[in-house]
Amino acid sequence: MQRFQSPRNTENDFPTRQLFLLGIVRLAEPIALTSIFPYAWSLIKQFQVGKESDASFYAGLLISAFSLTEALMGMFWGSLSDRIGRKPVLLLGCAGTTASLLMVGFAQNFWFALAARALGGMLNGNIGVIQTMVAEIVTRKEHEPRAYAIMPFVWCIGTIIGPSIGGIFAEPHKSWPNVFGENSLFTKFPYLLPNVICATLLLTSIAMAYFLLDETHPDMAPHVIRNNTYVSEETPLFETSDSLKQPPFDIRSETYGTIRRSIEHQRETPCDKKTQKHRQPSIFTKPVMALICALSLFTYHSMTYDHLLPIYFEDDRAPDMQTASFNPLQFSGGLGLSMQSVGVILAFNGAMALFVQVVIFPVAASYIGIYKLFVTVTILHPIVYAVMPMLVHVPESMLYPAIYSCLAIRNVLSIILYPLLLILIKEVTPCSSVLGKINGFAASAGAACRMIAPPVAGYLYTIGSQMDCTALAWYGSAFVAIIGAFQCLGVKRPRCEDSSEESTGGQTKQHAFTTIADIDEEN
């Protein structure tokens, strides 16, 4: 009998190539989305919308328009990816973001730029689709902590590069007058160049994804034997229900236990072959909704932290706060740092976040376990916001060590929590055919919270400043984090976590081998 060659990358291998390609697509997106941050305020002033004092308000609208439409359309794109595949929706999202960038670059009034940002969010469903593709690419549980840390890692890099492109290449006729003269295209459109650069990066990622990225939808991806064995006359085979579409598999293979458990799981869910064509299981199950709620609460208070941090650092420092007696209801002013100092602190904060994602998260997830680590970091999260107001009492000589200590606490807890939520959402998904819809729903909920969080936190900070209690905004975030700490206790441990807990010493439990007679007896 003819021997079938095993594929180059087996199931036991870490899917480096596909995750790298997804990372390229993911990297281009935050670069494109955050490049507008440095010049949004100047862009609004050029459009002369309203009063000059209202420029920050309109700049906020311009930035949040993307998140608003993304929240409205995220579930639609996730559901569409379940029907037509992940790859077409991913490419369409990149194309929509590219068109949005060019429209913003050529915009000559506020409303056209606002419509361009809204269009970009409306056509972009990449967050949910990429999360779904990672879940489908990673088939071994020991690979999950490492794999799920990659996309947040790539996002952090993009949020560092994106603002740099926007800040450096905006208004090039002023920065490089010898290269871009007064009669150049960039004189009429001073913010076109950073958008062209970002659009070029996105076009590159589109080309790489189109030619090199594999479709991961289980009903549309090519079926191959993903183990190190080959089929021969001496290989005992277990025939699948549709041998024309899926080849038989070797019951002596190391992956057989995984295949059999997958079959048993499909029997227990309503998404079997007979019912899948007529109906799909509901995505609004209690485990899914509990984790979506946990993700929403985390996204909200995490976004308030990112919004409040530069404001709190640059706000004028009230006199005598260092020597004043501690009063939890009186925290006047901020830290009085310069914009340059804040930039250095934020850059160092990004470096700490990368370290946590690459080094600390995989080790902690493997040693403690996904569910236990999720509960632990969620319960500890209110500490992140409770310690920040205390910085106004720290002496000047100890201020920077105290700041970096607070940022370290935040990074360890927040950077770890996000990929844990993605892993748990994957585990509670009732069926692979609705994985895209669930991730789209999660992306919509997260985008909605990112849209709401900044204005609420900013309003609380303004009210707190008038009351000589700038800690009010931090207390508001801590309150939401406390709600999340109680809510996480209602998240049930996935069954796969229960079985993995039986392993000892950080080693994965070996697959159970079963004979055909055992399967026939069960049937």
N, C-alpha and C positions, 0 to 999 in steps of 0.2 A: 504493500500500500504506500502511496506517495506521502512523504513527510511534509508537513506544513512548517514553514519557517516561523519562529517566534518573533514578535516585533522587537524593535530595538529597545524601546522603553517598556519594561514589564510593569505589572501592577505593584511589584515590590519597590520599584524605583520612585523617587520623588519626582513629580511632574515639572521639572525645572523649565523645560522649553515653553510649555503652554502658559505657565504662570509668569514667565518673563515677558511673553507677548502681551498678556493681559496687563502686566505692570506698565508696559510702554503706553498702552491705551489709557490706563488710569493716570499715568504721569502727565500726559498732554492735557487732560481735562482740568485738574486743579491749576495748572499753569495758565490755561486760558481763562478760567473763571476768576482767579485772584489777581490777574494782571491789571484789572481796572481799579483796584483799591488805592494805589498811590495817587492817581490823577482824577478820581471821581469828583472830588471837591472842586478842582480846577476846571474840570469839564463843565460842571454845572454853572460855575461863574462865567464861563465863556458863553453859555447859552442864555445867560441873563434871565433866569427864571425867578420870578418873585423878587423879594428883597434879598440883598446880599447876606443878611443875617440868617436867611432861610436856606442857604446853600447846603449846610450839613443835613438838613431834613430831606431835601430833594436827592442828595447823594445817597442817603440811606434807602430811599425809594428805588433808586436806580439799581442798587446792589441787591436789595431784597426781592426785586421783581422776578429774578431767576428762580429763587427758592419757592416763591408763591406758585408759579405755573408748574414747577417741577413737582410740588406736592399734589397739585390737582391731577397731573397726568402720570405720576409714577406707577400707580396700580394698573393703569391701562397698558403701559408698555410692558410691564411684567406679565400681564395676562396674554398680550400679543406674542411675547417670546415663547409662551407655552404652546402656541398654535403654529407659528411659522419658524421657530428656532431662535436661538440666542444671538447668533452671529449677524443676521440681517438687522435686528433691532439695535445691536451694538454699533454697527456701521452707520445706521441712520442717525443715531444719537450723536456720533462724532461729526457727521455731515451737518446736522442742525446747529451744533455748537460752532462749527467753522463759519457757516453763513451768518450766525449771530455776531461773531467777532467782526467780520468785515462790515456788517451793517452799522455797528457801533463806531467803527473807524471812520466811516463816511458820513456819520450823522451830523447834521447842522442845526438840529433843534432837540430839545429835551424829549419831546414826545416820540420822535422817531427812535432815539436811543433807548427809551423805555420800552417801546414795542420790540426792538431788537433783542433786548435782554429777556423780555417775556417769551419771545419766540424761541430763544435758546433753551430756556427751561422747559417749555412745552414739548420740544422735540427731543429732549434729553431724558432717556431712561436708563442711562449707563450704570448708575449706582446699584440699582436692584439687579440688573442683568449681570454685572460683573460678580456680584455676590453669589448669584445663582450658578454662574460658570465655575467659580472656585469650588462651590459645594459639589458640583458634578465632576470636576476634574480630580479632586482629592478623594480617593476611595478607601484609604486606610486611616484609621483613627490616630495612629501615632504620627501621621503627617499633618494632622489638622492644626495643632498649635503653631507650627512653623509656617504653614501655608496661609493661615488666616492673619498672621502678623505682617504679611508682605504688602497687602493693599493699603492698610493704614500707614505703613512705612513709606510707600510710594507717594501717598497723599501728602504726608508731611514734607517730603522733598519738593513736591510740586508747589506747595504753599510757600516755600522759601524762594524758589526760582521765579514763580509768577510775579509777585510784587517787585522783584528785582528787574524783570523785563519791563514792567510798566513804568517803574521809576526812572530807569536809565534811558529808555528809548522814547519816552513821551516828549513832545516838543523838540524834535531833533534839530530843527532849524536854529534853535537857541543854543543847544549844547554843542553842535558841530556846524557852525555857520559856513565854514570853508567847504564842507561836504554837501550840505543841503542849503542851497542859496535861498534868497528871499522869493524867488519865482518858482520854487520847486512845489511839487504836489503836497509835500508835508507842511508847507507853510499854510496852505488852505485847510488841510486836515492834519492838525498838529498831533493828533492821537491815533493816527492811522498806522504808523510804523510798529508799535508794540502789538497791535491786533494782527497785522500781517505776519509778524514773526510767530505769534501763537497759532495762527491759522496754518502756517507752513508746518509747524510741529504736528498739528492735528492731521493734516493731509498725509504726513509721513506715517503716522500711527494707523490711519485708515488703510494705506497701501500694505503695511506689514500685516495687519489683521486680516485683510481680504485674501492675501496669498498664503499666509503661513498659519493663521489661527484655525484650529479645528472646531467644528460644531460639537457642542457638548450635550445637546438635548438627547435624552435617552432613546427617543423614538426616531431621531434623525441622524444620530452619529453612527458611523460605520462600526459594525460589531466585529471584534477580533478576539482571539484567544489571548488573554492577558496573563499568561504565566510562562514559566520557563520550560514547560514540557512541550512535546510535539505528539501528534496523533500517529499511532502506528497500529499494526495488527495486534500487538500485545497490550495495548492501552485499553483498560475497561472504560466504557463510555456510558454516560447517562443522557439519553436523548431528551432534548427540550421539547416543549409543546409545539413549537413551529420550527422544525429542523431546516426548513428552506431559508428562513431569515436569520436564525441563530444557530451556530454550530454546536454539536454536542460537546460536553466538557468532561474532563478527566476527574473521576471521583477520588483518585489518589493524589491529585494536585493539592498544594498547600492552600490554594484559594477556594477549594471546594466547600469548606465550612462556611466561608463568607457567602458563597453563592446560595447554599442551601438556606441559610438564615434569611437571605434576601427574599427567597421564594416564600418562606414561612411568613415573613413580615407582610408580603403582598397578599397572602391569604387572609391575614387578619384585618386588612384595610379594605375599604370599599372600592379601591382603585384596581380591580383585577381586569383581565382582558375582556370579560363579558360585559362589564358595566361601564368600562372606561369610555366606550363610544357613545353611550347614552347620557351619562351624567358624570360629573366629577365631585369628589368629596368637598364639603364646605371647608373653606380656609378659616372660618371664624370659630375654630375650636377653642376650648378653654386654655390649653397649653400655648397655642399660638397667640391668642389675644393677651395672655399674661406676659409673654415675652415682648410683644409689640408695645405694650404699656410700659414695661421696664425700659425698653429702648427709647421711647418717647421722653420719659422722665429724665433719663440720663442725657439725651441730646439737648434737652432744654437747659438743665442747670450747667452742663458743660459749655454750651454756647454763651450763657450769661457770664461765665468766668472769662472766656476769651474776649468778650466785649468790655467787661469792666476793668480788666487788667491794665491796659494802657491809660485809661482814664484815671484810675486810682493812682498809678505811678506818676503821672504828670500833673495831677491836681496839686495846687499850692499846699504846702505844709503849714498847718496851724502852729503858731508859736506856743512854746511851753507844753506841748503834748507829750514830749519825752519824759518830762518830770512830773506830769500830772498824775494823780492817783487813778488807778484803774476803775473805770465805770463802763459796764457793758452797753449802756445807752448813750454814751458820749464819746464819739470818735470823730473829731473835726478834721476836715481836709484830707489830703492824700499824702504822698511821699515827697512831692516837689522835685522829681527827677527831670533831667533834660530829655529832649526827644532822642538825642544821640545815645544817651545812656539806656533809654528804654529799648532802642533798637538792638543794642548789644545784648541786653538781658533776654529779649525775645529770641534772638539768634541762638544764644546759649540754651534757652528753653527748648528750641527745636532739636538741638543736638542731644539733649537729655531724653527727649521723646523718642528719637531714633534708637538710642541705646536701650531704652526700656523695651521697645518693640522687638529688637533683634536679639537681645541677650536675655533679659529678665523674663519676658512673657513666656517664651517656649519652655524655659526651665521650670518656672512656677506652675504652668499648666500641666506639665508632665509629672511633676513631683506631688502636687496637691490634688489635681483632678479638676476638670472643667467646672462641674457644678459647685463643689466646695469653694473653689477660687472665686466663682461668680458671686456667691452669697457673701463671702468675706469682704471683697473689695466694695460691694454695694453698701454693706452695713457701715463700713469705715468712711464712706464718701463724704458725709457731712463735715468731717474734720477739715477737708480741703477748704471749705468756705469759712469755717469758724475761726481759723488761725489767721486769715488774711487781714482783718481789721486790727489785729494786735501789732502789726508792723509799725503803726504810727507811734507806739511807745518805745520802739527799739532805738538805742543811741546810734548816732551817726557812724561810729566806728564799727558797729556790728550789723549795720543795716543790710549790706550786700550778702553776707553769709546767711542772714535770716531770710532774705528774699529767695535765694537759691534753695534753701532748705524747704521753704513753702512750695516752690515750684517742683522740687523733687518729689514731695509727697503727692502733689497733684498728678504728676506724670506717672508715677508708679500705679496709682489707683485708676486713673482715667484711661491711660493707654492700654492697660490690661483688660479693662471691662468691655470695651467696644468689640474686639474680636471674640470674646467669650459669648457675647450676646448673639453674634452671627452664627457661631457654632451651634449654640443651643436652638436657635430658630431652625437651622437645618435639621437637627435631630428630631424636632417635634412636628416637622412637616408630614402630613398624613400620606402624601403620595408625591412621587417625583413629577407628575404631570402638572401639579399646582405650585411647584417650587418657585417658578418665576413670578407667579401672581403674588405669592406671600412676600417674596423679597421686594417686589414692586410696592406692595402695601407698606412694608417697613420703611422703604425709601421715602414714600409719600408722608408718612407720619413723622419721620425725622426731618424732612424738609419743612414741614409745617411748624415744627417746634423751633427750628433754626430761624424761621421768619418771625415768630412771635417773641422769642427770647430777648433780642437786643432792645427793642423799644420798651419792653416791660422793665428790664434791668436798668436802662437809662432813666426811665421815669422814677424808679425807686431811688436811684442815686441822686437825682435832682431834688426829690422831696427830702431825702436824708441830709443833703447839704444845707437845706433851709432849716432843718431841725438840729443842726450840729451833730448829726449822727450818720456819717457816710457809711457806717457799717450796715445800715438798713438794707441796702441792695445785697450785700453779702449774706445777711440773715435770711433774706427772701430766697436766695439760691440754696442756702442750707436747709430751709424748710422743705423745699421741693426734694432735696436729696434725702431728707428724713422720710418723706412719703415713699420715695423709692426704696429705702431700706426696709420699711414695713411691707411694701408691695412684693419685694423679691422673695419674701418668706412664703408667699402663695404660689410661687413658681415650682411646679413639680419636677422632681429629678427624672430625666429621660431614662427609659429602660436600658438603653445602651450604656449609660453611666452606671447603672446598677450592676450590669454584668462586668464592666471594666473594673469596678471596685474589688472584684474577686482576685484580681492580680495583685501580687505582692512584690515589694522591692522595686517598684517602678517598672517592672517588666510586664509586657503584654501577655495576656493569657493565650495559650495556644488554641488553635481552632480544633473543635471536636470533629472527629471523622465518623462518618455514618455509612453503613452499607446500603445497598439497594433494597435488601430485605427489610431493613428498618423503615425505609421510606414507603415501601409497599404496605407495610403493616399499619403505618399511620394513615395512609390513604384509604 
